[in-house]
Amino acid sequence: MDLSKLYGTYAHLESNEVTPRQMLKLVVFAAMHGVRSSRAIEDFCQNRIDCRLLLDEKKAPDYSTIARFRSLHLAACAKDVLVEMDRYLGYHGELSADTLFIDGTKIESFANKYKFVWKKGVTKRLGKMMEEIPAFFLETETSFGICCEDAASFP
């Protein structure tokens, strides 16, 4: 992956500290396991052997380093890094680009039986969503270079 924008947010890097690439791996890996706060990520790193492998046996960063990485470095280029990650995963066949959901569907990773989607709310929003689809297709074409032939003829 091209992480030059992420590396560009650093003035200098120490040879013994965790690299921006490793910090990104760590933050994404922790988020995949439902760990999001800086202090929780610090504990997560200290107690898991797989985190040590991500860090190449370097000392786990403390919570302030993690918070500084997210707020100063990752926030400045998060959109570009996530688009690059999406392209990388798509190129290697880890993501399927066969289906694109544009209806505002939110799927929670920790869903339970008390999470509902009400039919009345969905049908109420359907008309407005159908009006927004052509503009969304045009925006997608210009932003990501995706060609949608039927965008203008979409209902």
VMD Tcl script that builds the backbone (N, CA, C; Angstrom):
set m [mol new atoms 465]
animate dup $m
set s [atomselect $m all]
$s set {name element resname resid chain x y z} {
  {N N MET 1 A 0.836 -1.188 0.000}
  {CA C MET 1 A 0.000 0.000 0.000}
  {C C MET 1 A 0.873 1.241 0.000}
  {N N ASP 2 A 0.381 2.262 -0.657}
  {CA C ASP 2 A 1.082 3.539 -0.672}
  {C C ASP 2 A 0.620 4.363 0.528}
  {N N LEU 3 A 1.477 4.475 1.513}
  {CA C LEU 3 A 1.155 5.238 2.722}
  {C C LEU 3 A 1.983 6.509 2.801}
  {N N SER 4 A 2.345 7.066 1.649}
  {CA C SER 4 A 3.194 8.253 1.632}
  {C C SER 4 A 2.520 9.454 2.297}
  {N N LYS 5 A 1.205 9.578 2.175}
  {CA C LYS 5 A 0.512 10.692 2.826}
  {C C LYS 5 A 0.558 10.557 4.345}
  {N N LEU 6 A 0.453 9.324 4.837}
  {CA C LEU 6 A 0.550 9.090 6.278}
  {C C LEU 6 A 1.959 9.394 6.767}
  {N N TYR 7 A 2.962 8.913 6.049}
  {CA C TYR 7 A 4.348 9.183 6.431}
  {C C TYR 7 A 4.669 10.678 6.308}
  {N N GLY 8 A 3.986 11.371 5.391}
  {CA C GLY 8 A 4.211 12.803 5.210}
  {C C GLY 8 A 3.760 13.647 6.382}
  {N N THR 9 A 2.940 13.096 7.263}
  {CA C THR 9 A 2.494 13.853 8.436}
  {C C THR 9 A 3.542 13.856 9.542}
  {N N TYR 10 A 4.603 13.069 9.391}
  {CA C TYR 10 A 5.669 13.002 10.395}
  {C C TYR 10 A 6.834 13.878 9.976}
  {N N ALA 11 A 7.406 14.614 10.930}
  {CA C ALA 11 A 8.590 15.423 10.655}
  {C C ALA 11 A 9.830 14.532 10.624}
  {N N HIS 12 A 9.929 13.604 11.557}
  {CA C HIS 12 A 11.029 12.639 11.584}
  {C C HIS 12 A 10.562 11.381 12.315}
  {N N LEU 13 A 11.256 10.297 12.059}
  {CA C LEU 13 A 10.936 9.023 12.700}
  {C C LEU 13 A 12.170 8.505 13.425}
  {N N GLU 14 A 11.969 8.056 14.643}
  {CA C GLU 14 A 13.059 7.429 15.389}
  {C C GLU 14 A 13.191 5.986 14.924}
  {N N SER 15 A 14.406 5.468 14.975}
  {CA C SER 15 A 14.632 4.105 14.485}
  {C C SER 15 A 14.074 3.045 15.429}
  {N N ASN 16 A 13.931 3.360 16.697}
  {CA C ASN 16 A 13.479 2.355 17.659}
  {C C ASN 16 A 11.987 2.427 17.962}
  {N N GLU 17 A 11.275 3.393 17.388}
  {CA C GLU 17 A 9.849 3.499 17.687}
  {C C GLU 17 A 9.010 2.757 16.648}
  {N N VAL 18 A 7.756 2.592 16.961}
  {CA C VAL 18 A 6.826 1.902 16.080}
  {C C VAL 18 A 6.583 2.777 14.850}
  {N N THR 19 A 6.603 2.171 13.681}
  {CA C THR 19 A 6.420 2.921 12.437}
  {C C THR 19 A 4.953 3.278 12.225}
  {N N PRO 20 A 4.668 4.268 11.383}
  {CA C PRO 20 A 3.273 4.595 11.073}
  {C C PRO 20 A 2.507 3.411 10.471}
  {N N ARG 21 A 3.169 2.606 9.669}
  {CA C ARG 21 A 2.534 1.423 9.085}
  {C C ARG 21 A 2.108 0.458 10.192}
  {N N GLN 22 A 2.965 0.248 11.180}
  {CA C GLN 22 A 2.642 -0.645 12.294}
  {C C GLN 22 A 1.529 -0.064 13.161}
  {N N MET 23 A 1.539 1.246 13.358}
  {CA C MET 23 A 0.473 1.885 14.146}
  {C C MET 23 A -0.871 1.741 13.432}
  {N N LEU 24 A -0.868 1.899 12.106}
  {CA C LEU 24 A -2.106 1.728 11.340}
  {C C LEU 24 A -2.604 0.295 11.468}
  {N N LYS 25 A -1.706 -0.669 11.330}
  {CA C LYS 25 A -2.078 -2.077 11.500}
  {C C LYS 25 A -2.686 -2.301 12.878}
  {N N LEU 26 A -2.057 -1.732 13.879}
  {CA C LEU 26 A -2.501 -1.915 15.260}
  {C C LEU 26 A -3.888 -1.322 15.495}
  {N N VAL 27 A -4.121 -0.111 15.015}
  {CA C VAL 27 A -5.407 0.558 15.211}
  {C C VAL 27 A -6.521 -0.185 14.462}
  {N N VAL 28 A -6.245 -0.629 13.244}
  {CA C VAL 28 A -7.250 -1.366 12.467}
  {C C VAL 28 A -7.518 -2.722 13.116}
  {N N PHE 29 A -6.463 -3.414 13.540}
  {CA C PHE 29 A -6.621 -4.730 14.173}
  {C C PHE 29 A -7.425 -4.622 15.468}
  {N N ALA 30 A -7.131 -3.610 16.268}
  {CA C ALA 30 A -7.876 -3.411 17.514}
  {C C ALA 30 A -9.339 -3.080 17.222}
  {N N ALA 31 A -9.589 -2.249 16.221}
  {CA C ALA 31 A -10.973 -1.904 15.866}
  {C C ALA 31 A -11.736 -3.133 15.388}
  {N N MET 32 A -11.060 -4.045 14.698}
  {CA C MET 32 A -11.703 -5.281 14.258}
  {C C MET 32 A -12.132 -6.145 15.448}
  {N N HIS 33 A -11.469 -5.962 16.568}
  {CA C HIS 33 A -11.801 -6.716 17.776}
  {C C HIS 33 A -12.665 -5.906 18.746}
  {N N GLY 34 A -13.155 -4.758 18.302}
  {CA C GLY 34 A -14.062 -3.959 19.117}
  {C C GLY 34 A -13.363 -3.099 20.147}
  {N N VAL 35 A -12.060 -2.919 20.015}
  {CA C VAL 35 A -11.290 -2.108 20.960}
  {C C VAL 35 A -11.012 -0.775 20.291}
  {N N ARG 36 A -11.507 0.313 20.894}
  {CA C ARG 36 A -11.401 1.606 20.218}
  {C C ARG 36 A -10.718 2.705 21.029}
  {N N SER 37 A -10.786 2.681 22.315}
  {CA C SER 37 A -10.162 3.751 23.099}
  {C C SER 37 A -8.657 3.542 23.179}
  {N N SER 38 A -7.924 4.616 23.340}
  {CA C SER 38 A -6.464 4.552 23.361}
  {C C SER 38 A -5.946 3.700 24.515}
  {N N ARG 39 A -6.532 3.861 25.676}
  {CA C ARG 39 A -6.095 3.063 26.832}
  {C C ARG 39 A -6.423 1.587 26.641}
  {N N ALA 40 A -7.574 1.306 26.055}
  {CA C ALA 40 A -7.945 -0.090 25.806}
  {C C ALA 40 A -7.036 -0.716 24.753}
  {N N ILE 41 A -6.623 0.070 23.746}
  {CA C ILE 41 A -5.703 -0.443 22.735}
  {C C ILE 41 A -4.348 -0.734 23.368}
  {N N GLU 42 A -3.917 0.110 24.284}
  {CA C GLU 42 A -2.654 -0.137 24.987}
  {C C GLU 42 A -2.714 -1.466 25.745}
  {N N ASP 43 A -3.780 -1.690 26.501}
  {CA C ASP 43 A -3.947 -2.963 27.218}
  {C C ASP 43 A -4.038 -4.133 26.247}
  {N N PHE 44 A -4.751 -3.930 25.157}
  {CA C PHE 44 A -4.910 -4.955 24.129}
  {C C PHE 44 A -3.545 -5.377 23.588}
  {N N CYS 45 A -2.665 -4.408 23.340}
  {CA C CYS 45 A -1.327 -4.690 22.808}
  {C C CYS 45 A -0.456 -5.441 23.810}
  {N N GLN 46 A -0.574 -5.070 25.067}
  {CA C GLN 46 A 0.282 -5.675 26.074}
  {C C GLN 46 A -0.126 -7.101 26.409}
  {N N ASN 47 A -1.370 -7.468 26.149}
  {CA C ASN 47 A -1.865 -8.776 26.545}
  {C C ASN 47 A -2.049 -9.760 25.404}
  {N N ARG 48 A -1.756 -9.382 24.182}
  {CA C ARG 48 A -2.003 -10.267 23.041}
  {C C ARG 48 A -0.712 -10.525 22.277}
  {N N ILE 49 A -0.452 -11.779 21.995}
  {CA C ILE 49 A 0.752 -12.159 21.259}
  {C C ILE 49 A 0.667 -11.734 19.795}
  {N N ASP 50 A -0.541 -11.724 19.212}
  {CA C ASP 50 A -0.678 -11.333 17.813}
  {C C ASP 50 A -0.359 -9.851 17.605}
  {N N CYS 51 A -0.585 -9.033 18.625}
  {CA C CYS 51 A -0.198 -7.619 18.536}
  {C C CYS 51 A 1.315 -7.482 18.539}
  {N N ARG 52 A 1.982 -8.328 19.288}
  {CA C ARG 52 A 3.450 -8.292 19.310}
  {C C ARG 52 A 4.003 -8.638 17.931}
  {N N LEU 53 A 3.328 -9.546 17.229}
  {CA C LEU 53 A 3.763 -9.883 15.878}
  {C C LEU 53 A 3.555 -8.709 14.930}
  {N N LEU 54 A 2.441 -7.987 15.087}
  {CA C LEU 54 A 2.203 -6.801 14.255}
  {C C LEU 54 A 3.248 -5.728 14.495}
  {N N LEU 55 A 3.744 -5.652 15.716}
  {CA C LEU 55 A 4.728 -4.627 16.083}
  {C C LEU 55 A 6.169 -5.107 15.905}
  {N N ASP 56 A 6.367 -6.292 15.366}
  {CA C ASP 56 A 7.707 -6.866 15.165}
  {C C ASP 56 A 8.510 -6.908 16.462}
  {N N GLU 57 A 7.848 -7.346 17.519}
  {CA C GLU 57 A 8.473 -7.522 18.835}
  {C C GLU 57 A 8.935 -6.205 19.480}
  {N N LYS 58 A 8.494 -5.073 18.960}
  {CA C LYS 58 A 8.805 -3.793 19.599}
  {C C LYS 58 A 7.884 -3.600 20.786}
  {N N LYS 59 A 8.280 -2.722 21.677}
  {CA C LYS 59 A 7.468 -2.422 22.854}
  {C C LYS 59 A 6.147 -1.796 22.421}
  {N N ALA 60 A 5.069 -2.208 23.060}
  {CA C ALA 60 A 3.747 -1.675 22.741}
  {C C ALA 60 A 3.702 -0.176 23.043}
  {N N PRO 61 A 3.121 0.613 22.147}
  {CA C PRO 61 A 3.033 2.057 22.399}
  {C C PRO 61 A 2.072 2.358 23.543}
  {N N ASP 62 A 2.319 3.457 24.231}
  {CA C ASP 62 A 1.417 3.826 25.318}
  {C C ASP 62 A 0.193 4.547 24.748}
  {N N TYR 63 A -0.788 4.784 25.616}
  {CA C TYR 63 A -2.064 5.336 25.149}
  {C C TYR 63 A -1.916 6.722 24.547}
  {N N SER 64 A -0.988 7.520 25.049}
  {CA C SER 64 A -0.838 8.875 24.505}
  {C C SER 64 A -0.244 8.838 23.094}
  {N N THR 65 A 0.637 7.893 22.826}
  {CA C THR 65 A 1.186 7.732 21.477}
  {C C THR 65 A 0.098 7.302 20.505}
  {N N ILE 66 A -0.762 6.397 20.944}
  {CA C ILE 66 A -1.865 5.932 20.104}
  {C C ILE 66 A -2.842 7.078 19.830}
  {N N ALA 67 A -3.174 7.827 20.861}
  {CA C ALA 67 A -4.090 8.959 20.702}
  {C C ALA 67 A -3.491 10.027 19.793}
  {N N ARG 68 A -2.201 10.294 19.946}
  {CA C ARG 68 A -1.526 11.281 19.106}
  {C C ARG 68 A -1.502 10.809 17.645}
  {N N PHE 69 A -1.260 9.526 17.429}
  {CA C PHE 69 A -1.271 8.981 16.071}
  {C C PHE 69 A -2.637 9.165 15.421}
  {N N ARG 70 A -3.694 8.838 16.150}
  {CA C ARG 70 A -5.038 8.947 15.573}
  {C C ARG 70 A -5.440 10.394 15.338}
  {N N SER 71 A -5.140 11.277 16.287}
  {CA C SER 71 A -5.627 12.656 16.162}
  {C C SER 71 A -4.762 13.530 15.255}
  {N N LEU 72 A -3.450 13.349 15.275}
  {CA C LEU 72 A -2.576 14.209 14.474}
  {C C LEU 72 A -2.225 13.631 13.113}
  {N N HIS 73 A -1.941 12.354 13.070}
  {CA C HIS 73 A -1.406 11.772 11.842}
  {C C HIS 73 A -2.477 11.089 10.998}
  {N N LEU 74 A -3.242 10.192 11.597}
  {CA C LEU 74 A -4.244 9.456 10.820}
  {C C LEU 74 A -5.409 10.356 10.413}
  {N N ALA 75 A -5.823 11.261 11.277}
  {CA C ALA 75 A -6.954 12.142 10.965}
  {C C ALA 75 A -6.663 13.026 9.755}
  {N N ALA 76 A -5.396 13.391 9.566}
  {CA C ALA 76 A -5.030 14.270 8.463}
  {C C ALA 76 A -5.162 13.589 7.099}
  {N N CYS 77 A -5.092 12.260 7.074}
  {CA C CYS 77 A -5.118 11.562 5.787}
  {C C CYS 77 A -5.967 10.294 5.827}
  {N N ALA 78 A -6.921 10.222 6.731}
  {CA C ALA 78 A -7.711 9.001 6.913}
  {C C ALA 78 A -8.458 8.605 5.649}
  {N N LYS 79 A -9.071 9.561 4.971}
  {CA C LYS 79 A -9.842 9.241 3.770}
  {C C LYS 79 A -8.941 8.627 2.705}
  {N N ASP 80 A -7.777 9.217 2.483}
  {CA C ASP 80 A -6.851 8.699 1.473}
  {C C ASP 80 A -6.324 7.317 1.850}
  {N N VAL 81 A -6.006 7.127 3.122}
  {CA C VAL 81 A -5.484 5.837 3.577}
  {C C VAL 81 A -6.545 4.752 3.451}
  {N N LEU 82 A -7.787 5.066 3.807}
  {CA C LEU 82 A -8.851 4.068 3.714}
  {C C LEU 82 A -9.202 3.736 2.262}
  {N N VAL 83 A -9.151 4.722 1.374}
  {CA C VAL 83 A -9.373 4.454 -0.050}
  {C C VAL 83 A -8.253 3.569 -0.585}
  {N N GLU 84 A -7.022 3.858 -0.188}
  {CA C GLU 84 A -5.882 3.040 -0.607}
  {C C GLU 84 A -6.009 1.615 -0.076}
  {N N MET 85 A -6.475 1.472 1.165}
  {CA C MET 85 A -6.675 0.155 1.748}
  {C C MET 85 A -7.771 -0.602 0.998}
  {N N ASP 86 A -8.830 0.095 0.633}
  {CA C ASP 86 A -9.921 -0.510 -0.127}
  {C C ASP 86 A -9.428 -1.009 -1.479}
  {N N ARG 87 A -8.641 -0.200 -2.162}
  {CA C ARG 87 A -8.094 -0.600 -3.467}
  {C C ARG 87 A -7.157 -1.800 -3.322}
  {N N TYR 88 A -6.332 -1.776 -2.302}
  {CA C TYR 88 A -5.391 -2.872 -2.067}
  {C C TYR 88 A -6.133 -4.181 -1.811}
  {N N LEU 89 A -7.129 -4.132 -0.935}
  {CA C LEU 89 A -7.898 -5.339 -0.630}
  {C C LEU 89 A -8.700 -5.821 -1.834}
  {N N GLY 90 A -9.238 -4.890 -2.606}
  {CA C GLY 90 A -9.968 -5.256 -3.811}
  {C C GLY 90 A -9.071 -5.893 -4.858}
  {N N TYR 91 A -7.875 -5.352 -5.010}
  {CA C TYR 91 A -6.922 -5.891 -5.986}
  {C C TYR 91 A -6.514 -7.316 -5.635}
  {N N HIS 92 A -6.373 -7.603 -4.356}
  {CA C HIS 92 A -5.960 -8.931 -3.912}
  {C C HIS 92 A -7.134 -9.885 -3.688}
  {N N GLY 93 A -8.341 -9.469 -4.052}
  {CA C GLY 93 A -9.495 -10.345 -3.987}
  {C C GLY 93 A -10.089 -10.522 -2.604}
  {N N GLU 94 A -9.721 -9.673 -1.671}
  {CA C GLU 94 A -10.250 -9.773 -0.311}
  {C C GLU 94 A -11.593 -9.053 -0.162}
  {N N LEU 95 A -11.888 -8.115 -1.065}
  {CA C LEU 95 A -13.169 -7.413 -1.064}
  {C C LEU 95 A -13.873 -7.669 -2.386}
  {N N SER 96 A -15.145 -7.855 -2.322}
  {CA C SER 96 A -15.929 -8.030 -3.531}
  {C C SER 96 A -16.530 -6.677 -3.918}
  {N N ALA 97 A -16.364 -6.322 -5.157}
  {CA C ALA 97 A -16.947 -5.078 -5.648}
  {C C ALA 97 A -18.186 -5.351 -6.483}
  {N N ASP 98 A -18.764 -6.537 -6.311}
  {CA C ASP 98 A -19.938 -6.910 -7.086}
  {C C ASP 98 A -21.182 -6.152 -6.661}
  {N N THR 99 A -21.288 -5.817 -5.386}
  {CA C THR 99 A -22.482 -5.165 -4.868}
  {C C THR 99 A -22.081 -3.861 -4.191}
  {N N LEU 100 A -22.824 -2.820 -4.491}
  {CA C LEU 100 A -22.600 -1.524 -3.877}
  {C C LEU 100 A -23.887 -1.111 -3.193}
  {N N PHE 101 A -23.830 -0.890 -1.888}
  {CA C PHE 101 A -25.010 -0.502 -1.122}
  {C C PHE 101 A -25.025 1.012 -0.986}
  {N N ILE 102 A -26.069 1.629 -1.510}
  {CA C ILE 102 A -26.151 3.086 -1.489}
  {C C ILE 102 A -27.416 3.560 -0.796}
  {N N ASP 103 A -28.045 2.688 -0.057}
  {CA C ASP 103 A -29.316 3.046 0.563}
  {C C ASP 103 A -29.160 3.502 2.009}
  {N N GLY 104 A -27.920 3.666 2.480}
  {CA C GLY 104 A -27.712 4.117 3.847}
  {C C GLY 104 A -27.825 3.000 4.864}
  {N N THR 105 A -27.780 1.755 4.414}
  {CA C THR 105 A -27.867 0.619 5.321}
  {C C THR 105 A -26.672 0.618 6.264}
  {N N LYS 106 A -26.947 0.461 7.531}
  {CA C LYS 106 A -25.881 0.368 8.529}
  {C C LYS 106 A -25.937 -1.021 9.136}
  {N N ILE 107 A -24.841 -1.720 9.031}
  {CA C ILE 107 A -24.770 -3.074 9.575}
  {C C ILE 107 A -23.800 -3.048 10.735}
  {N N GLU 108 A -24.278 -3.394 11.908}
  {CA C GLU 108 A -23.442 -3.376 13.090}
  {C C GLU 108 A -22.759 -4.711 13.270}
  {N N SER 109 A -21.522 -4.657 13.726}
  {CA C SER 109 A -20.798 -5.902 13.928}
  {C C SER 109 A -21.243 -6.608 15.199}
  {N N PHE 110 A -21.759 -5.863 16.138}
  {CA C PHE 110 A -22.221 -6.455 17.390}
  {C C PHE 110 A -23.737 -6.323 17.491}
  {N N ALA 111 A -24.427 -6.798 16.468}
  {CA C ALA 111 A -25.884 -6.705 16.455}
  {C C ALA 111 A -26.478 -7.745 17.400}
  {N N ASN 112 A -27.630 -7.431 17.934}
  {CA C ASN 112 A -28.322 -8.399 18.790}
  {C C ASN 112 A -29.809 -8.360 18.480}
  {N N LYS 113 A -30.598 -9.099 19.206}
  {CA C LYS 113 A -32.023 -9.210 18.880}
  {C C LYS 113 A -32.811 -7.932 19.149}
  {N N TYR 114 A -32.223 -6.946 19.800}
  {CA C TYR 114 A -32.934 -5.699 20.095}
  {C C TYR 114 A -32.619 -4.584 19.097}
  {N N LYS 115 A -31.888 -4.904 18.037}
  {CA C LYS 115 A -31.600 -3.928 16.991}
  {C C LYS 115 A -32.622 -4.123 15.874}
  {N N PHE 116 A -33.451 -3.114 15.632}
  {CA C PHE 116 A -34.533 -3.241 14.667}
  {C C PHE 116 A -34.366 -2.245 13.532}
  {N N VAL 117 A -34.882 -2.600 12.362}
  {CA C VAL 117 A -35.056 -1.685 11.246}
  {C C VAL 117 A -36.547 -1.688 10.955}
  {N N TRP 118 A -37.182 -0.534 11.119}
  {CA C TRP 118 A -38.620 -0.445 10.971}
  {C C TRP 118 A -39.000 -0.208 9.524}
  {N N LYS 119 A -39.992 -0.961 9.043}
  {CA C LYS 119 A -40.449 -0.879 7.661}
  {C C LYS 119 A -40.964 0.522 7.322}
  {N N LYS 120 A -41.674 1.142 8.233}
  {CA C LYS 120 A -42.237 2.470 7.986}
  {C C LYS 120 A -41.124 3.482 7.708}
  {N N GLY 121 A -40.047 3.415 8.472}
  {CA C GLY 121 A -38.918 4.330 8.266}
  {C C GLY 121 A -38.227 4.095 6.936}
  {N N VAL 122 A -38.112 2.842 6.543}
  {CA C VAL 122 A -37.464 2.507 5.275}
  {C C VAL 122 A -38.307 2.984 4.097}
  {N N THR 123 A -39.596 2.723 4.122}
  {CA C THR 123 A -40.456 3.141 3.008}
  {C C THR 123 A -40.567 4.659 2.934}
  {N N LYS 124 A -40.522 5.333 4.064}
  {CA C LYS 124 A -40.574 6.797 4.090}
  {C C LYS 124 A -39.329 7.390 3.417}
  {N N ARG 125 A -38.215 6.781 3.616}
  {CA C ARG 125 A -36.939 7.273 3.086}
  {C C ARG 125 A -36.717 6.850 1.626}
  {N N LEU 126 A -37.439 5.855 1.141}
  {CA C LEU 126 A -37.212 5.274 -0.178}
  {C C LEU 126 A -37.343 6.306 -1.304}
  {N N GLY 127 A -38.352 7.144 -1.267}
  {CA C GLY 127 A -38.560 8.146 -2.322}
  {C C GLY 127 A -37.399 9.115 -2.428}
  {N N LYS 128 A -36.953 9.625 -1.306}
  {CA C LYS 128 A -35.837 10.571 -1.301}
  {C C LYS 128 A -34.552 9.886 -1.763}
  {N N MET 129 A -34.368 8.644 -1.358}
  {CA C MET 129 A -33.179 7.909 -1.739}
  {C C MET 129 A -33.129 7.703 -3.250}
  {N N MET 130 A -34.272 7.391 -3.862}
  {CA C MET 130 A -34.318 7.168 -5.304}
  {C C MET 130 A -33.971 8.438 -6.073}
  {N N GLU 131 A -34.276 9.611 -5.509}
  {CA C GLU 131 A -33.922 10.877 -6.144}
  {C C GLU 131 A -32.432 11.164 -6.031}
  {N N GLU 132 A -31.801 10.671 -4.971}
  {CA C GLU 132 A -30.382 10.947 -4.726}
  {C C GLU 132 A -29.451 10.013 -5.495}
  {N N ILE 133 A -29.931 8.904 -5.997}
  {CA C ILE 133 A -29.074 7.894 -6.622}
  {C C ILE 133 A -28.329 8.416 -7.855}
  {N N PRO 134 A -28.973 9.103 -8.827}
  {CA C PRO 134 A -28.212 9.574 -9.997}
  {C C PRO 134 A -27.067 10.509 -9.623}
  {N N ALA 135 A -27.284 11.397 -8.668}
  {CA C ALA 135 A -26.217 12.298 -8.237}
  {C C ALA 135 A -25.091 11.511 -7.574}
  {N N PHE 136 A -25.450 10.475 -6.828}
  {CA C PHE 136 A -24.439 9.640 -6.187}
  {C C PHE 136 A -23.582 8.920 -7.232}
  {N N PHE 137 A -24.222 8.400 -8.283}
  {CA C PHE 137 A -23.469 7.724 -9.339}
  {C C PHE 137 A -22.486 8.676 -10.006}
  {N N LEU 138 A -22.919 9.898 -10.292}
  {CA C LEU 138 A -22.028 10.867 -10.924}
  {C C LEU 138 A -20.863 11.225 -10.005}
  {N N GLU 139 A -21.137 11.374 -8.735}
  {CA C GLU 139 A -20.075 11.662 -7.768}
  {C C GLU 139 A -19.093 10.500 -7.676}
  {N N THR 140 A -19.594 9.284 -7.719}
  {CA C THR 140 A -18.742 8.094 -7.672}
  {C C THR 140 A -17.855 8.022 -8.903}
  {N N GLU 141 A -18.427 8.319 -10.065}
  {CA C GLU 141 A -17.639 8.303 -11.298}
  {C C GLU 141 A -16.478 9.278 -11.228}
  {N N THR 142 A -16.734 10.490 -10.753}
  {CA C THR 142 A -15.673 11.495 -10.711}
  {C C THR 142 A -14.664 11.227 -9.594}
  {N N SER 143 A -15.118 10.759 -8.446}
  {CA C SER 143 A -14.210 10.552 -7.317}
  {C C SER 143 A -13.336 9.322 -7.458}
  {N N PHE 144 A -13.923 8.216 -7.908}
  {CA C PHE 144 A -13.208 6.952 -7.901}
  {C C PHE 144 A -12.933 6.393 -9.293}
  {N N GLY 145 A -13.401 7.063 -10.320}
  {CA C GLY 145 A -13.161 6.590 -11.674}
  {C C GLY 145 A -13.972 5.355 -12.029}
  {N N ILE 146 A -15.098 5.158 -11.351}
  {CA C ILE 146 A -15.969 4.024 -11.642}
  {C C ILE 146 A -16.954 4.463 -12.708}
  {N N CYS 147 A -17.087 3.672 -13.741}
  {CA C CYS 147 A -17.988 4.026 -14.840}
  {C C CYS 147 A -19.325 3.330 -14.654}
  {N N CYS 148 A -20.388 4.107 -14.568}
  {CA C CYS 148 A -21.746 3.576 -14.436}
  {C C CYS 148 A -22.528 4.019 -15.663}
  {N N GLU 149 A -22.685 3.124 -16.642}
  {CA C GLU 149 A -23.358 3.487 -17.886}
  {C C GLU 149 A -24.800 3.872 -17.685}
  {N N ASP 150 A -25.490 3.218 -16.776}
  {CA C ASP 150 A -26.929 3.423 -16.604}
  {C C ASP 150 A -27.271 4.482 -15.548}
  {N N ALA 151 A -26.309 5.308 -15.166}
  {CA C ALA 151 A -26.562 6.282 -14.081}
  {C C ALA 151 A -27.621 7.294 -14.482}
  {N N ALA 152 A -27.584 7.739 -15.734}
  {CA C ALA 152 A -28.547 8.758 -16.148}
  {C C ALA 152 A -29.949 8.184 -16.330}
  {N N SER 153 A -30.019 6.883 -16.653}
  {CA C SER 153 A -31.329 6.282 -16.871}
  {C C SER 153 A -31.893 5.602 -15.641}
  {N N PHE 154 A -31.216 5.756 -14.501}
  {CA C PHE 154 A -31.698 5.118 -13.276}
  {C C PHE 154 A -32.961 5.831 -12.809}
  {N N PRO 155 A -33.965 5.065 -12.342}
  {CA C PRO 155 A -35.257 5.682 -11.972}
  {C C PRO 155 A -35.138 6.720 -10.885}
}
mol reanalyze $m
mol bondsrecalc $m
mol representation Tube
mol addrep $m
